């Protein structure tokens, strides 16, 4: 029986299409997590990761249901939670509830006229670093023992993933800018080659590069804009490192996300239209008066 014309769907069930770029990222992070728990020492017990994933996914599901009347598979929240679970180090399990919740709430409470502008996982991490009073830190870059072979394999897989996500120029610009700034710091007398380029082999750098930086929702909409964006973040990171400020990558991205609404406004004025990058399947069900 057809639905009356004066009725519209009461609810919508949504799930990502297999072509959604988040599927590739979620698969990569899941594989990374499994390897970290079974092969490499990631200093995470399963409870911490489970709490982070459950907190983020539950909150995102509830907010989406109330706000949009959608029952949505919380894939973005899952990616955010795994990034936080792998990057944040704390012996207080409550951190893995609070930080993912901060991250998810930033998507709904801090928005410009089009969408959120802070990268959720980056926002949560910066908040706990600034206001956590030392209860949490970013996991050391040598999480997997700083084995260069593992780092090389991760970089290759990450580049393949960035190609699939159509964000390769962003990753290359960031890595290239990081290398240049590292060599400049070395030339200015701040450490040797291993000190300058060592972070490239660490889990912290790879997670930032391949799971946090390329979020299409929180970076410029054009290829040229993304290259300039990544280079600017690399320069900011290099300056902060020269000033010996810890967690410089995360602060650099946070500062750039804070000015993203202005970047979007300039792009819109130039006639650039942001495209929807997620591929969503929607299934309406139920009905309510129109």
Residue pairs with C-beta under 8 A, 6 or more apart in sequence:
3 287
4 287
5 290
6 289
6 290
7 287
7 288
7 289
7 290
8 287
8 288
8 290
9 284
9 285
9 286
9 287
9 288
10 69
10 285
10 286
10 287
10 288
11 69
11 70
11 71
11 284
11 285
11 286
12 68
12 69
12 70
12 71
12 282
12 283
12 284
12 285
13 70
13 71
13 72
13 282
13 283
13 284
13 285
14 70
14 71
14 72
14 73
14 280
14 281
14 282
14 283
15 72
15 73
15 280
15 281
16 22
16 23
16 73
16 75
16 278
16 279
16 280
16 281
17 279
17 280
17 281
19 279
20 75
20 278
20 279
20 280
21 164
21 165
21 166
21 216
21 277
21 278
21 279
22 75
22 76
22 79
22 278
23 75
24 161
24 164
24 165
25 79
25 161
25 165
25 210
25 211
26 75
26 78
26 79
26 82
28 157
28 158
28 161
28 210
28 211
29 79
29 82
29 83
29 86
29 211
30 82
32 82
32 86
32 154
32 207
33 42
33 49
33 82
33 85
33 86
36 42
36 44
36 86
36 143
36 144
37 44
37 46
37 49
40 143
40 144
40 145
40 150
41 143
41 144
41 145
42 86
42 139
42 143
42 144
42 203
43 89
43 139
43 143
44 85
44 86
47 93
48 85
48 93
48 96
49 81
49 82
49 85
49 86
49 96
51 93
51 96
51 97
52 81
52 82
52 84
52 85
52 96
52 97
52 99
52 100
53 78
53 81
53 82
53 85
53 100
55 81
55 96
55 97
55 100
55 101
56 74
56 77
56 78
56 80
56 81
56 84
56 100
56 101
56 103
56 104
57 74
57 77
57 78
57 81
59 77
59 100
59 101
59 104
59 105
60 72
60 74
60 76
60 77
60 104
60 107
61 71
61 72
61 74
61 77
63 104
63 108
64 70
64 71
64 72
64 74
65 71
65 72
67 108
76 107
76 120
77 100
77 104
79 121
79 211
80 100
80 103
80 104
80 120
80 121
80 124
81 100
81 103
82 211
83 121
83 207
83 211
83 212
84 96
84 99
84 100
84 103
84 121
84 124
84 125
85 96
86 139
86 143
86 203
86 207
87 121
87 125
87 138
87 139
87 204
87 207
87 208
88 95
88 96
88 99
88 124
88 125
88 128
88 136
88 137
88 138
88 139
89 136
89 137
89 138
89 139
89 140
90 96
90 132
90 135
90 136
90 137
92 135
92 136
95 128
95 132
95 135
95 136
98 128
99 124
99 125
99 127
99 128
99 136
100 124
102 123
102 124
102 127
102 128
103 120
103 121
103 123
103 124
104 120
106 116
106 118
106 120
106 123
106 124
107 116
107 118
107 120
108 116
110 116
110 117
110 118
110 123
111 117
112 260
112 261
112 264
113 261
114 264
114 274
115 217
116 217
116 218
117 218
117 257
117 258
117 260
117 261
117 264
118 218
118 254
118 257
118 258
119 212
119 215
119 218
119 253
119 257
121 211
121 212
122 212
122 250
122 253
122 254
122 257
123 254
123 257
125 138
125 247
125 250
126 247
126 250
126 251
126 254
128 135
128 136
129 136
129 137
129 138
129 247
129 250
138 204
138 247
138 250
139 203
139 204
140 202
140 204
141 198
141 199
141 201
141 202
141 203
141 204
141 205
142 202
142 203
143 202
143 203
143 204
144 150
144 151
144 203
146 198
146 201
146 202
147 201
148 201
151 200
151 201
151 202
151 206
154 203
154 206
154 210
155 200
155 206
158 171
158 206
158 209
158 210
159 168
159 171
161 210
162 168
162 170
162 171
162 210
162 214
165 214
165 216
167 214
167 216
167 226
169 223
169 226
169 227
169 230
170 213
170 214
170 219
170 226
170 227
170 229
170 230
171 209
171 210
171 213
171 214
171 230
173 226
173 227
173 229
173 230
173 231
173 234
174 209
174 213
174 230
174 231
174 233
174 234
175 200
175 209
176 231
176 234
177 230
177 231
177 233
177 234
177 235
177 238
178 199
178 200
178 234
178 237
178 238
179 197
179 200
180 234
180 238
181 234
181 235
181 237
181 238
181 239
181 241
182 196
182 197
182 199
182 238
182 241
183 196
184 238
185 191
185 196
185 238
185 241
185 242
186 192
186 193
186 195
186 196
188 242
190 196
190 241
190 242
199 205
204 249
205 249
208 249
208 250
208 253
212 253
213 219
213 230
213 233
213 253
216 277
217 277
218 257
218 260
219 225
219 226
219 229
219 260
220 226
220 228
220 229
220 260
220 263
220 264
220 267
221 264
221 267
221 272
221 273
221 274
221 275
222 267
222 272
225 263
225 267
229 256
229 263
232 256
233 249
233 252
233 253
233 256
234 252
236 248
236 252
236 255
236 256
237 248
237 249
237 252
240 248
240 251
240 252
241 248
245 251
264 274
267 274
